[in-house]
Amino acid sequence: MQNAQNFLPLDQENRSHIDTVCAAFHLNRKAQTLRAWACLENGPLRPVRIMGRLAWATADIRRLLNGGL
């Protein structure tokens, strides 16, 4: 698991999308779990692919953590 010092609190994050490792930290999941969600299309969030890399919408992560989606 990554150290919290490496990540901004989600309420201070100003990027529209974040990478898999950062998203996994905020969701308290392993990055490989999020990769599986993307591959199997069975998770609560769907990433977008930017230049072949997964990017997770910060608004979707906030919504999920607040009980939505």
VMD Tcl script that builds the backbone (N, CA, C; Angstrom):
set m [mol new atoms 207]
animate dup $m
set s [atomselect $m all]
$s set {name element resname resid chain x y z} {
  {N N MET 1 A 0.846 -1.181 0.000}
  {CA C MET 1 A 0.000 0.000 0.000}
  {C C MET 1 A 0.890 1.243 0.000}
  {N N GLN 2 A 0.452 2.245 -0.678}
  {CA C GLN 2 A 1.222 3.474 -0.777}
  {C C GLN 2 A 1.089 4.303 0.498}
  {N N ASN 3 A 2.103 5.102 0.748}
  {CA C ASN 3 A 2.124 5.995 1.890}
  {C C ASN 3 A 1.228 7.202 1.606}
  {N N ALA 4 A 0.432 7.608 2.562}
  {CA C ALA 4 A -0.487 8.737 2.379}
  {C C ALA 4 A 0.241 10.037 2.062}
  {N N GLN 5 A 1.520 10.133 2.409}
  {CA C GLN 5 A 2.276 11.352 2.127}
  {C C GLN 5 A 2.451 11.583 0.628}
  {N N ASN 6 A 2.282 10.548 -0.168}
  {CA C ASN 6 A 2.474 10.659 -1.613}
  {C C ASN 6 A 1.257 11.193 -2.351}
  {N N PHE 7 A 0.132 11.329 -1.675}
  {CA C PHE 7 A -1.110 11.688 -2.347}
  {C C PHE 7 A -1.770 12.892 -1.688}
  {N N LEU 8 A -2.369 13.735 -2.513}
  {CA C LEU 8 A -3.196 14.827 -2.004}
  {C C LEU 8 A -4.489 14.251 -1.463}
  {N N PRO 9 A -5.068 14.861 -0.452}
  {CA C PRO 9 A -6.412 14.447 -0.049}
  {C C PRO 9 A -7.359 14.632 -1.232}
  {N N LEU 10 A -8.321 13.763 -1.358}
  {CA C LEU 10 A -9.208 13.785 -2.523}
  {C C LEU 10 A -9.949 15.115 -2.658}
  {N N ASP 11 A -10.302 15.745 -1.544}
  {CA C ASP 11 A -11.003 17.031 -1.627}
  {C C ASP 11 A -10.098 18.167 -2.106}
  {N N GLN 12 A -8.786 17.965 -2.113}
  {CA C GLN 12 A -7.856 18.969 -2.624}
  {C C GLN 12 A -7.357 18.644 -4.030}
  {N N GLU 13 A -7.729 17.486 -4.542}
  {CA C GLU 13 A -7.283 17.059 -5.869}
  {C C GLU 13 A -7.976 17.906 -6.930}
  {N N ASN 14 A -7.189 18.541 -7.796}
  {CA C ASN 14 A -7.790 19.411 -8.817}
  {C C ASN 14 A -7.729 18.810 -10.212}
  {N N ARG 15 A -7.149 17.619 -10.356}
  {CA C ARG 15 A -7.131 16.958 -11.663}
  {C C ARG 15 A -8.487 16.300 -11.907}
  {N N SER 16 A -8.919 16.282 -13.154}
  {CA C SER 16 A -10.198 15.653 -13.482}
  {C C SER 16 A -10.092 14.134 -13.432}
  {N N HIS 17 A -8.908 13.594 -13.728}
  {CA C HIS 17 A -8.679 12.148 -13.703}
  {C C HIS 17 A -7.341 11.870 -13.017}
  {N N ILE 18 A -7.273 10.736 -12.334}
  {CA C ILE 18 A -6.040 10.351 -11.652}
  {C C ILE 18 A -5.636 8.948 -12.094}
  {N N ASP 19 A -4.372 8.615 -11.873}
  {CA C ASP 19 A -3.877 7.304 -12.297}
  {C C ASP 19 A -4.385 6.207 -11.370}
  {N N THR 20 A -4.134 4.986 -11.761}
  {CA C THR 20 A -4.658 3.821 -11.056}
  {C C THR 20 A -4.143 3.722 -9.624}
  {N N VAL 21 A -2.858 3.961 -9.420}
  {CA C VAL 21 A -2.286 3.843 -8.075}
  {C C VAL 21 A -2.918 4.871 -7.137}
  {N N CYS 22 A -3.091 6.077 -7.599}
  {CA C CYS 22 A -3.700 7.128 -6.783}
  {C C CYS 22 A -5.171 6.803 -6.504}
  {N N ALA 23 A -5.892 6.362 -7.519}
  {CA C ALA 23 A -7.299 5.999 -7.326}
  {C C ALA 23 A -7.432 4.848 -6.338}
  {N N ALA 24 A -6.558 3.860 -6.444}
  {CA C ALA 24 A -6.598 2.718 -5.534}
  {C C ALA 24 A -6.356 3.163 -4.099}
  {N N PHE 25 A -5.436 4.088 -3.908}
  {CA C PHE 25 A -5.178 4.603 -2.563}
  {C C PHE 25 A -6.445 5.218 -1.972}
  {N N HIS 26 A -7.102 6.081 -2.738}
  {CA C HIS 26 A -8.293 6.764 -2.230}
  {C C HIS 26 A -9.456 5.800 -1.988}
  {N N LEU 27 A -9.515 4.729 -2.769}
  {CA C LEU 27 A -10.597 3.757 -2.622}
  {C C LEU 27 A -10.248 2.630 -1.647}
  {N N ASN 28 A -9.030 2.679 -1.105}
  {CA C ASN 28 A -8.562 1.656 -0.176}
  {C C ASN 28 A -8.622 0.263 -0.802}
  {N N ARG 29 A -8.171 0.171 -2.035}
  {CA C ARG 29 A -8.084 -1.077 -2.778}
  {C C ARG 29 A -6.686 -1.191 -3.363}
  {N N LYS 30 A -6.323 -2.385 -3.791}
  {CA C LYS 30 A -5.049 -2.567 -4.487}
  {C C LYS 30 A -5.223 -2.107 -5.932}
  {N N ALA 31 A -4.140 -1.600 -6.503}
  {CA C ALA 31 A -4.193 -1.127 -7.887}
  {C C ALA 31 A -4.640 -2.242 -8.829}
  {N N GLN 32 A -4.215 -3.470 -8.540}
  {CA C GLN 32 A -4.591 -4.588 -9.403}
  {C C GLN 32 A -6.098 -4.829 -9.389}
  {N N THR 33 A -6.762 -4.513 -8.298}
  {CA C THR 33 A -8.223 -4.629 -8.241}
  {C C THR 33 A -8.855 -3.668 -9.235}
  {N N LEU 34 A -8.365 -2.440 -9.289}
  {CA C LEU 34 A -8.913 -1.474 -10.235}
  {C C LEU 34 A -8.614 -1.884 -11.673}
  {N N ARG 35 A -7.439 -2.453 -11.896}
  {CA C ARG 35 A -7.118 -2.941 -13.244}
  {C C ARG 35 A -8.068 -4.066 -13.653}
  {N N ALA 36 A -8.414 -4.921 -12.700}
  {CA C ALA 36 A -9.370 -5.996 -12.973}
  {C C ALA 36 A -10.744 -5.420 -13.291}
  {N N TRP 37 A -11.169 -4.404 -12.528}
  {CA C TRP 37 A -12.445 -3.745 -12.823}
  {C C TRP 37 A -12.460 -3.231 -14.261}
  {N N ALA 38 A -11.355 -2.643 -14.681}
  {CA C ALA 38 A -11.274 -2.094 -16.038}
  {C C ALA 38 A -11.320 -3.201 -17.076}
  {N N CYS 39 A -10.590 -4.275 -16.833}
  {CA C CYS 39 A -10.500 -5.378 -17.787}
  {C C CYS 39 A -11.814 -6.144 -17.895}
  {N N LEU 40 A -12.392 -6.459 -16.757}
  {CA C LEU 40 A -13.613 -7.266 -16.727}
  {C C LEU 40 A -14.883 -6.423 -16.841}
  {N N GLU 41 A -14.742 -5.119 -16.721}
  {CA C GLU 41 A -15.865 -4.173 -16.767}
  {C C GLU 41 A -16.948 -4.554 -15.760}
  {N N ASN 42 A -16.510 -4.898 -14.541}
  {CA C ASN 42 A -17.477 -5.315 -13.529}
  {C C ASN 42 A -17.371 -4.529 -12.224}
  {N N GLY 43 A -16.613 -3.446 -12.217}
  {CA C GLY 43 A -16.446 -2.667 -10.998}
  {C C GLY 43 A -17.431 -1.521 -10.910}
  {N N PRO 44 A -17.414 -0.825 -9.792}
  {CA C PRO 44 A -18.330 0.301 -9.611}
  {C C PRO 44 A -17.914 1.545 -10.410}
  {N N LEU 45 A -16.689 1.554 -10.913}
  {CA C LEU 45 A -16.199 2.692 -11.698}
  {C C LEU 45 A -15.660 2.202 -13.032}
  {N N ARG 46 A -15.736 3.056 -14.037}
  {CA C ARG 46 A -15.163 2.755 -15.341}
  {C C ARG 46 A -14.104 3.808 -15.653}
  {N N PRO 47 A -12.918 3.374 -15.959}
  {CA C PRO 47 A -11.871 4.332 -16.307}
  {C C PRO 47 A -11.960 4.725 -17.772}
  {N N VAL 48 A -11.229 5.746 -18.131}
  {CA C VAL 48 A -10.992 6.076 -19.537}
  {C C VAL 48 A -9.544 5.710 -19.818}
  {N N ARG 49 A -9.247 5.517 -21.063}
  {CA C ARG 49 A -7.870 5.208 -21.445}
  {C C ARG 49 A -7.287 6.422 -22.151}
  {N N ILE 50 A -6.174 6.877 -21.639}
  {CA C ILE 50 A -5.478 8.029 -22.216}
  {C C ILE 50 A -4.094 7.549 -22.621}
  {N N MET 51 A -3.838 7.539 -23.898}
  {CA C MET 51 A -2.549 7.070 -24.430}
  {C C MET 51 A -2.240 5.659 -23.913}
  {N N GLY 52 A -3.256 4.808 -23.833}
  {CA C GLY 52 A -3.076 3.432 -23.413}
  {C C GLY 52 A -3.031 3.212 -21.912}
  {N N ARG 53 A -3.163 4.265 -21.136}
  {CA C ARG 53 A -3.123 4.135 -19.676}
  {C C ARG 53 A -4.505 4.418 -19.095}
  {N N LEU 54 A -4.787 3.786 -17.972}
  {CA C LEU 54 A -6.071 3.984 -17.318}
  {C C LEU 54 A -6.070 5.289 -16.533}
  {N N ALA 55 A -7.176 6.000 -16.598}
  {CA C ALA 55 A -7.365 7.229 -15.822}
  {C C ALA 55 A -8.764 7.168 -15.215}
  {N N TRP 56 A -8.828 7.486 -13.940}
  {CA C TRP 56 A -10.074 7.368 -13.175}
  {C C TRP 56 A -10.588 8.757 -12.836}
  {N N ALA 57 A -11.857 9.023 -13.104}
  {CA C ALA 57 A -12.450 10.347 -12.869}
  {C C ALA 57 A -12.549 10.619 -11.366}
  {N N THR 58 A -11.979 11.729 -10.948}
  {CA C THR 58 A -12.022 12.074 -9.524}
  {C C THR 58 A -13.462 12.320 -9.068}
  {N N ALA 59 A -14.290 12.866 -9.939}
  {CA C ALA 59 A -15.693 13.104 -9.573}
  {C C ALA 59 A -16.407 11.785 -9.301}
  {N N ASP 60 A -16.119 10.748 -10.091}
  {CA C ASP 60 A -16.730 9.436 -9.873}
  {C C ASP 60 A -16.251 8.829 -8.557}
  {N N ILE 61 A -14.973 8.996 -8.247}
  {CA C ILE 61 A -14.429 8.464 -6.991}
  {C C ILE 61 A -15.079 9.161 -5.811}
  {N N ARG 62 A -15.213 10.476 -5.884}
  {CA C ARG 62 A -15.873 11.230 -4.798}
  {C C ARG 62 A -17.306 10.750 -4.613}
  {N N ARG 63 A -18.010 10.603 -5.722}
  {CA C ARG 63 A -19.412 10.175 -5.682}
  {C C ARG 63 A -19.528 8.783 -5.047}
  {N N LEU 64 A -18.651 7.855 -5.438}
  {CA C LEU 64 A -18.674 6.503 -4.880}
  {C C LEU 64 A -18.403 6.527 -3.377}
  {N N LEU 65 A -17.414 7.315 -2.956}
  {CA C LEU 65 A -17.081 7.382 -1.541}
  {C C LEU 65 A -18.171 8.046 -0.708}
  {N N ASN 66 A -18.998 8.862 -1.359}
  {CA C ASN 66 A -20.108 9.514 -0.655}
  {C C ASN 66 A -21.399 8.699 -0.738}
  {N N GLY 67 A -21.273 7.455 -1.202}
  {CA C GLY 67 A -22.428 6.564 -1.218}
  {C C GLY 67 A -23.229 6.568 -2.493}
  {N N GLY 68 A -22.751 7.242 -3.510}
  {CA C GLY 68 A -23.484 7.314 -4.762}
  {C C GLY 68 A -23.014 6.317 -5.791}
  {N N LEU 69 A -23.460 6.528 -6.987}
  {CA C LEU 69 A -23.202 5.723 -8.186}
  {C C LEU 69 A -24.058 4.544 -8.214}
}
mol reanalyze $m
mol bondsrecalc $m
mol representation Tube
mol addrep $m
